[in-house]
């Protein structure tokens, strides 16, 4: 099975940045505990705080689909 890499871009409304960030942070530990999750990293743009990126690697597409 081939490893799967996903890059997800999330853009929050400017007035909801703190709320969106708090909700995204809640996903980190839950997702990292899933079978097949190699890494699940959240990044926030320094210049555009409303722009978030998740960079994630999974052991296989099948394990990611089970998570989804």
N, CA, C and O atoms as a printed pandas DataFrame, in Angstrom:
     atom_number atom_name residue_name chain_id  residue_number  x_coord  y_coord  z_coord
0              1         N          UNK        A               1    0.828   -1.188    0.000
1              2        CA          UNK        A               1    0.000    0.000    0.000
2              3         C          UNK        A               1    0.870    1.249    0.000
3              4         O          UNK        A               1    1.882    1.312    0.698
4              5         N          UNK        A               2    0.476    2.222   -0.774
5              6        CA          UNK        A               2    1.226    3.472   -0.871
6              7         C          UNK        A               2    0.772    4.452    0.200
7              8         O          UNK        A               2   -0.411    4.543    0.526
8              9         N          UNK        A               3    1.727    5.171    0.728
9             10        CA          UNK        A               3    1.428    6.223    1.701
10            11         C          UNK        A               3    0.591    7.313    1.029
11            12         O          UNK        A               3    0.726    7.560   -0.170
12            13         N          UNK        A               4   -0.264    7.953    1.805
13            14        CA          UNK        A               4   -1.124    9.028    1.314
14            15         C          UNK        A               4   -0.781   10.318    2.042
15            16         O          UNK        A               4   -0.709   10.342    3.271
16            17         N          UNK        A               5   -0.568   11.394    1.286
17            18        CA          UNK        A               5   -0.328   12.717    1.851
18            19         C          UNK        A               5   -1.482   13.622    1.446
19            20         O          UNK        A               5   -1.892   13.647    0.286
20            21         N          UNK        A               6   -1.999   14.365    2.421
21            22        CA          UNK        A               6   -3.099   15.290    2.187
22            23         C          UNK        A               6   -2.693   16.666    2.707
23            24         O          UNK        A               6   -2.138   16.792    3.798
24            25         N          UNK        A               7   -2.977   17.688    1.914
25            26        CA          UNK        A               7   -2.784   19.067    2.333
26            27         C          UNK        A               7   -4.153   19.724    2.241
27            28         O          UNK        A               7   -4.733   19.816    1.159
28            29         N          UNK        A               8   -4.667   20.180    3.376
29            30        CA          UNK        A               8   -5.995   20.792    3.424
30            31         C          UNK        A               8   -5.858   22.261    3.803
31            32         O          UNK        A               8   -5.253   22.598    4.821
32            33         N          UNK        A               9   -6.423   23.124    2.978
33            34        CA          UNK        A               9   -6.431   24.564    3.240
34            35         C          UNK        A               9   -7.781   24.965    3.810
35            36         O          UNK        A               9   -8.828   24.610    3.269
36            37         N          UNK        A              10   -7.743   25.703    4.901
37            38        CA          UNK        A              10   -8.969   26.199    5.532
38            39         C          UNK        A              10   -8.840   27.707    5.654
39            40         O          UNK        A              10   -7.840   28.214    6.162
40            41         N          UNK        A              11   -9.853   28.419    5.187
41            42        CA          UNK        A              11   -9.848   29.875    5.314
42            43         C          UNK        A              11  -11.048   30.283    6.155
43            44         O          UNK        A              11  -12.199   30.073    5.773
44            45         N          UNK        A              12  -10.753   30.865    7.296
45            46        CA          UNK        A              12  -11.796   31.309    8.222
46            47         C          UNK        A              12  -12.231   32.726    7.878
47            48         O          UNK        A              12  -11.470   33.499    7.298
48            49         N          UNK        A              13  -13.450   33.051    8.239
49            50        CA          UNK        A              13  -13.868   34.451    8.167
50            51         C          UNK        A              13  -13.022   35.226    9.165
51            52         O          UNK        A              13  -12.744   34.721   10.253
52            53         N          UNK        A              14  -12.611   36.426    8.826
53            54        CA          UNK        A              14  -11.720   37.190    9.707
54            55         C          UNK        A              14  -12.227   37.335   11.146
55            56         O          UNK        A              14  -11.425   37.379   12.079
56            57         N          UNK        A              15  -13.535   37.408   11.331
57            58        CA          UNK        A              15  -14.074   37.563   12.681
58            59         C          UNK        A              15  -14.225   36.235   13.418
59            60         O          UNK        A              15  -14.673   36.215   14.565
60            61         N          UNK        A              16  -13.858   35.128   12.777
61            62        CA          UNK        A              16  -14.018   33.798   13.382
62            63         C          UNK        A              16  -12.693   33.052   13.527
63            64         O          UNK        A              16  -12.688   31.853   13.808
64            65         N          UNK        A              17  -11.577   33.742   13.339
65            66        CA          UNK        A              17  -10.264   33.092   13.369
66            67         C          UNK        A              17  -10.041   32.328   14.668
67            68         O          UNK        A              17   -9.633   31.167   14.633
68            69         N          UNK        A              18  -10.299   32.952   15.807
69            70        CA          UNK        A              18  -10.042   32.294   17.090
70            71         C          UNK        A              18  -10.947   31.084   17.293
71            72         O          UNK        A              18  -10.506   30.061   17.816
72            73         N          UNK        A              19  -12.196   31.191   16.887
73            74        CA          UNK        A              19  -13.126   30.071   17.003
74            75         C          UNK        A              19  -12.695   28.908   16.109
75            76         O          UNK        A              19  -12.658   27.760   16.552
76            77         N          UNK        A              20  -12.372   29.205   14.863
77            78        CA          UNK        A              20  -11.950   28.154   13.930
78            79         C          UNK        A              20  -10.666   27.494   14.428
79            80         O          UNK        A              20  -10.546   26.269   14.399
80            81         N          UNK        A              21   -9.721   28.287   14.878
81            82        CA          UNK        A              21   -8.458   27.730   15.387
82            83         C          UNK        A              21   -8.716   26.792   16.563
83            84         O          UNK        A              21   -8.139   25.706   16.623
84            85         N          UNK        A              22   -9.560   27.191   17.479
85            86        CA          UNK        A              22   -9.866   26.354   18.646
86            87         C          UNK        A              22  -10.491   25.030   18.221
87            88         O          UNK        A              22  -10.164   23.983   18.779
88            89         N          UNK        A              23  -11.382   25.070   17.241
89            90        CA          UNK        A              23  -12.031   23.846   16.769
90            91         C          UNK        A              23  -11.047   22.953   16.020
91            92         O          UNK        A              23  -11.095   21.731   16.166
92            93         N          UNK        A              24  -10.163   23.534   15.229
93            94        CA          UNK        A              24   -9.170   22.746   14.508
94            95         C          UNK        A              24   -8.186   22.078   15.459
95            96         O          UNK        A              24   -7.783   20.935   15.239
96            97         N          UNK        A              25   -7.804   22.779   16.502
97            98        CA          UNK        A              25   -6.877   22.214   17.489
98            99         C          UNK        A              25   -7.482   20.974   18.144
99           100         O          UNK        A              25   -6.759   20.031   18.465
100          101         N          UNK        A              26   -8.789   20.965   18.342
101          102        CA          UNK        A              26   -9.458   19.799   18.942
102          103         C          UNK        A              26   -9.302   18.546   18.094
103          104         O          UNK        A              26   -9.341   17.435   18.621
104          105         N          UNK        A              27   -9.126   18.708   16.801
105          106        CA          UNK        A              27   -9.014   17.561   15.901
106          107         C          UNK        A              27   -7.657   16.869   15.947
107          108         O          UNK        A              27   -7.540   15.707   15.557
108          109         N          UNK        A              28   -6.645   17.565   16.414
109          110        CA          UNK        A              28   -5.277   17.059   16.304
110          111         C          UNK        A              28   -5.083   15.743   17.066
111          112         O          UNK        A              28   -4.722   14.740   16.451
112          113         N          UNK        A              29   -5.306   15.717   18.355
113          114        CA          UNK        A              29   -5.052   14.505   19.139
114          115         C          UNK        A              29   -5.962   13.355   18.727
115          116         O          UNK        A              29   -5.543   12.199   18.694
116          117         N          UNK        A              30   -7.209   13.685   18.413
117          118        CA          UNK        A              30   -8.168   12.654   17.992
118          119         C          UNK        A              30   -7.686   11.988   16.706
119          120         O          UNK        A              30   -7.704   10.763   16.583
120          121         N          UNK        A              31   -7.259   12.807   15.756
121          122        CA          UNK        A              31   -6.829   12.268   14.468
122          123         C          UNK        A              31   -5.509   11.526   14.588
123          124         O          UNK        A              31   -5.343   10.465   13.988
124          125         N          UNK        A              32   -4.577   12.060   15.345
125          126        CA          UNK        A              32   -3.281   11.388   15.515
126          127         C          UNK        A              32   -3.425   10.006   16.152
127          128         O          UNK        A              32   -2.578    9.136   15.954
128          129         N          UNK        A              33   -4.487    9.809   16.909
129          130        CA          UNK        A              33   -4.718    8.513   17.560
130          131         C          UNK        A              33   -5.320    7.480   16.607
131          132         O          UNK        A              33   -5.389    6.299   16.947
132          133         N          UNK        A              34   -5.754    7.903   15.426
133          134        CA          UNK        A              34   -6.379    6.990   14.468
134          135         C          UNK        A              34   -5.351    6.028   13.886
135          136         O          UNK        A              34   -4.199    6.393   13.652
136          137         N          UNK        A              35   -5.786    4.799   13.657
137          138        CA          UNK        A              35   -4.928    3.808   13.020
138          139         C          UNK        A              35   -4.522    4.310   11.638
139          140         O          UNK        A              35   -5.364    4.738   10.849
140          141         N          UNK        A              36   -3.242    4.251   11.361
141          142        CA          UNK        A              36   -2.737    4.646   10.056
142          143         C          UNK        A              36   -2.269    6.078    9.949
143          144         O          UNK        A              36   -1.640    6.446    8.956
144          145         N          UNK        A              37   -2.561    6.901   10.949
145          146        CA          UNK        A              37   -2.130    8.300   10.907
146          147         C          UNK        A              37   -0.646    8.381   11.274
147          148         O          UNK        A              37   -0.247    7.993   12.371
148          149         N          UNK        A              38    0.151    8.883   10.355
149          150        CA          UNK        A              38    1.587    9.059   10.596
150          151         C          UNK        A              38    1.829   10.421   11.236
151          152         O          UNK        A              38    2.528   10.529   12.243
152          153         N          UNK        A              39    1.250   11.450   10.647
153          154        CA          UNK        A              39    1.303   12.784   11.246
154          155         C          UNK        A              39    0.102   13.599   10.792
155          156         O          UNK        A              39   -0.470   13.361    9.728
156          157         N          UNK        A              40   -0.262   14.560   11.620
157          158        CA          UNK        A              40   -1.413   15.425   11.357
158          159         C          UNK        A              40   -1.056   16.765   11.971
159          160         O          UNK        A              40   -1.214   16.968   13.174
160          161         N          UNK        A              41   -0.578   17.671   11.146
161          162        CA          UNK        A              41   -0.001   18.918   11.644
162          163         C          UNK        A              41   -0.786   20.127   11.157
163          164         O          UNK        A              41   -1.087   20.256    9.970
164          165         N          UNK        A              42   -1.106   20.995   12.081
165          166        CA          UNK        A              42   -1.838   22.221   11.788
166          167         C          UNK        A              42   -0.857   23.392   11.728
167          168         O          UNK        A              42    0.004   23.551   12.593
168          169         N          UNK        A              43   -1.011   24.203   10.687
169          170        CA          UNK        A              43   -0.189   25.401   10.528
170          171         C          UNK        A              43   -1.112   26.594   10.324
171          172         O          UNK        A              43   -2.169   26.485    9.702
172          173         N          UNK        A              44   -0.691   27.735   10.861
173          174        CA          UNK        A              44   -1.432   28.979   10.670
174          175         C          UNK        A              44   -0.502   29.977   10.002
175          176         O          UNK        A              44    0.624   30.183   10.454
176          177         N          UNK        A              45   -0.968   30.591    8.935
177          178        CA          UNK        A              45   -0.174   31.559    8.180
178          179         C          UNK        A              45    0.172   32.754    9.061
179          180         O          UNK        A              45   -0.704   33.338    9.699
180          181         N          UNK        A              46    1.436   33.109    9.093
181          182        CA          UNK        A              46    1.876   34.254    9.903
182          183         C          UNK        A              46    1.374   35.583    9.353
183          184         O          UNK        A              46    1.125   36.518   10.114
184          185         N          UNK        A              47    1.225   35.669    8.037
185          186        CA          UNK        A              47    0.804   36.917    7.413
186          187         C          UNK        A              47   -0.709   37.026    7.257
187          188         O          UNK        A              47   -1.260   38.126    7.258
188          189         N          UNK        A              48   -1.370   35.894    7.125
189          190        CA          UNK        A              48   -2.832   35.860    6.958
190          191         C          UNK        A              48   -3.387   34.890    8.017
191          192         O          UNK        A              48   -3.587   33.712    7.722
192          193         N          UNK        A              49   -3.637   35.370    9.234
193          194        CA          UNK        A              49   -4.039   34.493   10.335
194          195         C          UNK        A              49   -5.318   33.693   10.088
195          196         O          UNK        A              49   -5.561   32.700   10.773
196          197         N          UNK        A              50   -6.129   34.105    9.132
197          198        CA          UNK        A              50   -7.361   33.373    8.837
198          199         C          UNK        A              50   -7.113   32.152    7.951
199          200         O          UNK        A              50   -8.040   31.392    7.672
200          201         N          UNK        A              51   -5.872   31.960    7.508
201          202        CA          UNK        A              51   -5.516   30.837    6.636
202          203         C          UNK        A              51   -4.807   29.745    7.451
203          204         O          UNK        A              51   -3.746   29.965    8.034
204          205         N          UNK        A              52   -5.427   28.577    7.468
205          206        CA          UNK        A              52   -4.881   27.418    8.169
206          207         C          UNK        A              52   -4.592   26.316    7.152
207          208         O          UNK        A              52   -5.268   26.204    6.129
208          209         N          UNK        A              53   -3.580   25.510    7.448
209          210        CA          UNK        A              53   -3.248   24.374    6.591
210          211         C          UNK        A              53   -3.023   23.156    7.476
211          212         O          UNK        A              53   -2.277   23.211    8.454
212          213         N          UNK        A              54   -3.676   22.065    7.120
213          214        CA          UNK        A              54   -3.380   20.771    7.727
214          215         C          UNK        A              54   -2.498   20.010    6.752
215          216         O          UNK        A              54   -2.815   19.913    5.567
216          217         N          UNK        A              55   -1.397   19.475    7.244
217          218        CA          UNK        A              55   -0.525   18.607    6.459
218          219         C          UNK        A              55   -0.561   17.260    7.155
219          220         O          UNK        A              55   -0.178   17.140    8.319
220          221         N          UNK        A              56   -1.026   16.244    6.432
221          222        CA          UNK        A              56   -1.191   14.937    7.061
222          223         C          UNK        A              56   -0.664   13.824    6.182
223          224         O          UNK        A              56   -0.749   13.888    4.956
224          225         N          UNK        A              57   -0.119   12.804    6.821
225          226        CA          UNK        A              57    0.351   11.603    6.146
226          227         C          UNK        A              57   -0.311   10.392    6.780
227          228         O          UNK        A              57   -0.447   10.290    7.999
228          229         N          UNK        A              58   -0.717    9.479    5.908
229          230        CA          UNK        A              58   -1.388    8.253    6.321
230          231         C          UNK        A              58   -0.649    7.062    5.725
231          232         O          UNK        A              58   -0.057    7.154    4.649
232          233         N          UNK        A              59   -0.695    5.947    6.441
233          234        CA          UNK        A              59   -0.034    4.743    5.957
234          235         C          UNK        A              59   -0.618    4.275    4.632
235          236         O          UNK        A              59    0.096    3.716    3.799
236          237         N          UNK        A              60   -1.912    4.501    4.432
237          238        CA          UNK        A              60   -2.552    4.109    3.176
238          239         C          UNK        A              60   -3.851    4.890    2.976
239          240         O          UNK        A              60   -4.414    5.439    3.924
240          241         N          UNK        A              61   -4.308    4.927    1.744
241          242        CA          UNK        A              61   -5.584    5.572    1.427
242          243         C          UNK        A              61   -6.734    4.850    2.124
243          244         O          UNK        A              61   -7.693    5.481    2.568
244          245         N          UNK        A              62   -6.633    3.531    2.216
245          246        CA          UNK        A              62   -7.689    2.742    2.841
246          247         C          UNK        A              62   -7.860    3.106    4.319
247          248         O          UNK        A              62   -8.987    3.234    4.798
248          249         N          UNK        A              63   -6.754    3.273    5.041
249          250        CA          UNK        A              63   -6.850    3.637    6.460
250          251         C          UNK        A              63   -7.394    5.056    6.615
251          252         O          UNK        A              63   -8.153    5.327    7.545
252          253         N          UNK        A              64   -7.017    5.959    5.718
253          254        CA          UNK        A              64   -7.579    7.312    5.765
254          255         C          UNK        A              64   -9.074    7.277    5.501
255          256         O          UNK        A              64   -9.833    7.984    6.165
256          257         N          UNK        A              65   -9.511    6.467    4.542
257          258        CA          UNK        A              65  -10.934    6.383    4.241
258          259         C          UNK        A              65  -11.710    5.797    5.419
259          260         O          UNK        A              65  -12.848    6.197    5.666
260          261         N          UNK        A              66  -11.120    4.867    6.138
261          262        CA          UNK        A              66  -11.768    4.335    7.343
262          263         C          UNK        A              66  -11.944    5.447    8.376
263          264         O          UNK        A              66  -12.987    5.538    9.024
264          265         N          UNK        A              67  -10.924    6.290    8.525
265          266        CA          UNK        A              67  -10.998    7.425    9.439
266          267         C          UNK        A              67  -12.095    8.397    9.010
267          268         O          UNK        A              67  -12.845    8.905    9.844
268          269         N          UNK        A              68  -12.185    8.649    7.707
269          270        CA          UNK        A              68  -13.157    9.603    7.202
270          271         C          UNK        A              68  -14.573    9.069    7.396
271          272         O          UNK        A              68  -15.540    9.737    7.029
